[in-house]
């Protein structure tokens, strides 16, 4: 399986579609919220993949790389 070259661009520009943080870019979600989802289980599908990636990127302090991809 080849990595999707547009995945990080999608991550940088996708907003939370529901809930308390509706409209917030996934990479900007509060860390405690991403940790909560990590423990609970990320949503299925593309949104879950993006949220899990946001969690991993934030956990490793690499969010500055994603900010450069925002439109």
Secondary structure, DSSP 8 states (H G I E B T S, - for coil): ----TTHHHHHHH-B--SSTTTTSBGGGS-HHHHHHHHHH---SSHHHHHHHHHHHHHHTT-HHHHHTT--
